[in-house]
């Protein structure tokens, strides 16, 4: 049996209806287009990527990572990087190299560029006022 959540001075009650949740911004919406840059050897490359704001897919990935089912960083990238329609383009195994050992893991510089884009879209690491 779960306990009711404690109310804080700033808490606002909403009903758990789709309409009310949409009004308060509880859905992540469309992917955000970002341009990334990274170095591949001596060459600097750019690409347009779509980043899904952190939501359900990221939450599932975090749970999987906590249960040691997959790598957390690879899970974050796989849950966040998508096509313009929001469909995932990577699996965790694509990023870690397990999907195709001959291809190997995703390049480190590209991985960092993707993580930075994810951070920008979700305002990660920035203080809120």
VOFI-430730 format. One record per residue (C-alpha): residue in one letter; x, y, z; residue number from 1. Coordinates in pm, 1 decimal. Layout:
NODE; r; x; y; z; k
NODE; A; X; Y; Z; NUM
...
This chain:
NODE; r; x; y; z; k
NODE; X; 0.0; 0.0; 0.0; 1
NODE; X; 148.1; 333.0; -100.9; 2
NODE; X; 125.6; 649.5; 99.1; 3
NODE; X; -18.7; 968.1; -44.5; 4
NODE; X; 244.7; 1216.3; -156.1; 5
NODE; X; 318.3; 1497.4; 85.8; 6
NODE; X; 192.7; 1833.7; -31.3; 7
NODE; X; 437.6; 2119.3; -45.3; 8
NODE; X; 353.1; 2487.9; -33.1; 9
NODE; X; 398.6; 2517.2; -411.3; 10
NODE; X; 224.4; 2193.6; -512.8; 11
NODE; X; -64.1; 2223.1; -754.9; 12
NODE; X; -318.1; 1945.5; -785.4; 13
NODE; X; -405.7; 1821.3; -1133.3; 14
NODE; X; -617.6; 1532.3; -1245.2; 15
NODE; X; -449.5; 1246.2; -1425.1; 16
NODE; X; -644.8; 1298.8; -1744.6; 17
NODE; X; -475.5; 1333.6; -2081.1; 18
NODE; X; -624.4; 1680.0; -2129.8; 19
NODE; X; -507.9; 1813.6; -1792.3; 20
NODE; X; -164.2; 1655.8; -1822.7; 21
NODE; X; -124.6; 1812.7; -2166.0; 22
NODE; X; -223.4; 2153.9; -2025.0; 23
NODE; X; 54.4; 2139.0; -1764.5; 24
NODE; X; 318.2; 2019.7; -2015.1; 25
NODE; X; 352.7; 1662.3; -1890.4; 26
NODE; X; 423.5; 1528.9; -2241.9; 27
NODE; X; 758.1; 1573.8; -2413.4; 28
NODE; X; 631.3; 1677.2; -2756.3; 29
NODE; X; 814.6; 1665.9; -3086.3; 30
NODE; X; 1188.2; 1603.9; -3120.4; 31
NODE; X; 1412.9; 1909.1; -3126.9; 32
NODE; X; 1641.4; 1961.2; -3426.9; 33
NODE; X; 2007.4; 2025.3; -3334.7; 34
NODE; X; 2327.5; 2060.0; -3532.8; 35
NODE; X; 2626.1; 1878.7; -3388.0; 36
NODE; X; 2997.4; 1895.5; -3467.5; 37
NODE; X; 3267.8; 1641.0; -3396.3; 38
NODE; X; 3612.1; 1543.7; -3518.2; 39
NODE; X; 3659.2; 1215.1; -3699.9; 40
NODE; X; 4035.1; 1180.3; -3725.5; 41
NODE; X; 4159.8; 1507.8; -3875.9; 42
NODE; X; 3825.7; 1599.2; -4029.1; 43
NODE; X; 3557.1; 1806.3; -3858.7; 44
NODE; X; 3207.9; 1684.5; -3939.7; 45
NODE; X; 2862.6; 1830.0; -3882.5; 46
NODE; X; 2525.6; 1659.1; -3876.4; 47
NODE; X; 2167.2; 1748.7; -3808.2; 48
NODE; X; 2019.1; 1529.7; -3536.2; 49
NODE; X; 1683.6; 1514.5; -3365.0; 50
NODE; X; 1672.7; 1492.5; -2988.2; 51
NODE; X; 1369.2; 1359.0; -2808.6; 52
NODE; X; 1324.5; 1550.8; -2481.2; 53
NODE; X; 1370.1; 1323.3; -2180.6; 54
NODE; X; 1050.3; 1135.0; -2115.5; 55
NODE; X; 918.7; 783.5; -2089.8; 56
NODE; X; 1187.4; 623.2; -2308.2; 57
NODE; X; 1462.4; 780.6; -2098.3; 58
NODE; X; 1291.7; 670.8; -1775.3; 59
NODE; X; 1276.9; 311.2; -1898.2; 60
NODE; X; 1642.6; 332.3; -1999.3; 61
NODE; X; 1737.5; 461.6; -1652.8; 62
NODE; X; 1556.7; 170.2; -1487.9; 63
NODE; X; 1729.2; -76.8; -1721.5; 64
NODE; X; 2064.6; 78.6; -1640.2; 65
NODE; X; 1998.2; 68.3; -1264.9; 66
NODE; X; 1916.4; -302.3; -1299.6; 67
NODE; X; 2246.6; -355.2; -1487.6; 68
NODE; X; 2055.6; -451.7; -1803.9; 69
NODE; X; 2250.2; -205.9; -2020.0; 70
NODE; X; 2499.3; 80.4; -2017.7; 71
NODE; X; 2342.1; 401.8; -1886.7; 72
NODE; X; 2517.3; 643.6; -2123.2; 73
NODE; X; 2442.9; 429.3; -2428.0; 74
NODE; X; 2084.1; 400.6; -2305.3; 75
NODE; X; 2053.0; 777.8; -2274.8; 76
NODE; X; 2176.4; 825.3; -2633.1; 77
NODE; X; 1952.5; 548.2; -2768.4; 78
NODE; X; 1648.1; 688.4; -2585.0; 79
NODE; X; 1711.1; 1046.1; -2698.1; 80
NODE; X; 1848.4; 1047.9; -3053.1; 81
NODE; X; 1575.6; 985.8; -3307.8; 82
NODE; X; 1454.2; 1076.1; -3655.0; 83
NODE; X; 1231.5; 1378.0; -3717.7; 84
NODE; X; 923.5; 1168.4; -3639.9; 85
NODE; X; 1056.8; 1061.9; -3299.4; 86
NODE; X; 1153.1; 705.1; -3397.4; 87
NODE; X; 1476.6; 579.4; -3237.7; 88
NODE; X; 1768.9; 543.0; -3477.9; 89
NODE; X; 2007.9; 360.3; -3242.2; 90
NODE; X; 1978.9; 70.3; -3005.9; 91
NODE; X; 2199.5; 44.2; -2699.5; 92
NODE; X; 2383.5; -239.1; -2876.3; 93
NODE; X; 2452.4; -13.1; -3177.6; 94
NODE; X; 2624.2; 236.4; -2948.2; 95
NODE; X; 2821.0; -13.1; -2738.8; 96
NODE; X; 2929.2; -214.2; -3044.1; 97
NODE; X; 2751.8; -533.6; -2940.8; 98
NODE; X; 2513.3; -517.0; -3240.6; 99
NODE; X; 2803.3; -561.5; -3483.0; 100
NODE; X; 3144.1; -632.0; -3329.7; 101
NODE; X; 3309.7; -581.7; -3669.9; 102
NODE; X; 3169.0; -225.2; -3678.5; 103
NODE; X; 3248.1; -163.4; -3312.8; 104
NODE; X; 3121.6; 98.2; -3071.5; 105
NODE; X; 3009.1; 446.2; -3166.7; 106
NODE; X; 3301.6; 689.4; -3191.1; 107
NODE; X; 3380.4; 870.1; -2866.1; 108
NODE; X; 3381.9; 1220.7; -3016.7; 109
NODE; X; 3045.8; 1160.2; -3180.8; 110
NODE; X; 2909.0; 1016.2; -2855.1; 111
NODE; X; 3015.8; 1330.6; -2665.8; 112
NODE; X; 2859.4; 1556.4; -2933.3; 113
NODE; X; 2532.2; 1363.9; -2903.8; 114
NODE; X; 2537.9; 1385.5; -2522.8; 115
NODE; X; 2598.7; 1761.5; -2540.7; 116
NODE; X; 2299.1; 1801.3; -2773.4; 117
NODE; X; 2085.9; 1593.6; -2534.5; 118
NODE; X; 2200.1; 1814.4; -2247.7; 119
NODE; X; 2117.3; 2133.7; -2437.9; 120
NODE; X; 1767.1; 2017.6; -2528.9; 121
NODE; X; 1693.7; 1917.8; -2172.0; 122
NODE; X; 1877.1; 2204.7; -1999.0; 123
NODE; X; 2083.2; 1951.2; -1806.2; 124
NODE; X; 2347.0; 2091.0; -1576.7; 125
NODE; X; 2198.2; 2442.5; -1573.1; 126
NODE; X; 2068.5; 2596.6; -1256.4; 127
NODE; X; 1704.9; 2697.3; -1262.0; 128
NODE; X; 1588.4; 3016.6; -1097.8; 129
